[in-house]
Amino acid sequence: MNAALMPIPVILNPAARSTKAASLEHALRKLSPEPELHLTKGPADATAMAEELAENHELVVAAGGDGTMNEVLQGICRANARRKPGEKHTALGVLPLGTMNVFSVELKLPGRDIEGCWREITSGQRREVDLWMANDMYFAQLAGVGLDAQIVQETSWEAKKKYGPLSYVMSAVNVLMRTPPTLSVHIEGKAPLLGTVVLVGNGRHYGGPFPLFKDASNTDGMLDLLIFRGLGGMEFIQLLRGMLLDGYRECEYLDYIQTREFTVTTDHAEAPVELDGELADLNAPVVFRPAPFRLSVSVG
């Protein structure tokens, strides 16, 4: 692979901002150096494209929201997993054009400034971050089992298009009116921890620009877990207090843990799982563990 001799491939999900798809495509084609643009047509297209492109490119860029990013991540990682020890891995680049763009916030990319992001992506600088797996799927920024995954599951593309981030709040109101499944978090050497929601962070940000895991790092080899023991008002009060003020160490309604590997089971037939803000084709039980390699990302 020789990045200097070929254009950088960019995988664009037009549905990320469908009403502006044509203008986004036009803006991307005007970038310098001009990218090699690949447009998705349906679910999983980005993964297949990324896996193929990663075979002979040192960098593949996801243009869209966190869902497009995670689809591209799956493809890149599948290609990297086949590489021999010491062989150079394909890096991931991100052009944040979706609803939330949490991973780009974590990477401190310049928001929706496409030209600014492109300058950073094409600078040639790379950073390695921790990479994680939920069963056989990869994630880079966050994961969730239970409530937040159900919110993602019930937030339609049409709602996101019409209401933006508010669409998730609207779904949350509906989900909170139901009895949640009981989740059990199993960590080796510890008694199982019971709860209704399990939030998992590989970085500080979760659900947007909110530093939910204030002390988390995507280079420390640890995942940060927040486990809601119930779904009453006190859990959310302590969540806000912990996030904005003094952390979660004194919380009575939340468990905060750092660990490298754990399993989530449920007493229900199933509990949805989200990875990087998008619903995953997974249901509990789910084993969370480190990937066998780290992720190279393009940053300025």
Secondary structure, DSSP 8 states (H G I E B T S, - for coil): --GGGS--EEEE-GGGGGGGHHHHHHHHHTSSS--EEEE--STTHHHHHHHHHTTT-SEEEEEESHHHHHHHHHHHHHHHHTS-TT----EEEEEE-SS--HHHHHTT--TT-HHHHHHHHTT--EEEE--EEETTEEESSEEEEEHHHHHHHH--HHHHHHHTTHHHHHHHHHHTTS----EEEE-TTS--EEESEEEEESSS--SSS--SSTT--TTSS-EEEEEES--SHHHHHHHHHIIIII-STT-SSEEEEEES-EEEEESSS--EEEETTEEEEEESSEEEEE-SS-EEEE--
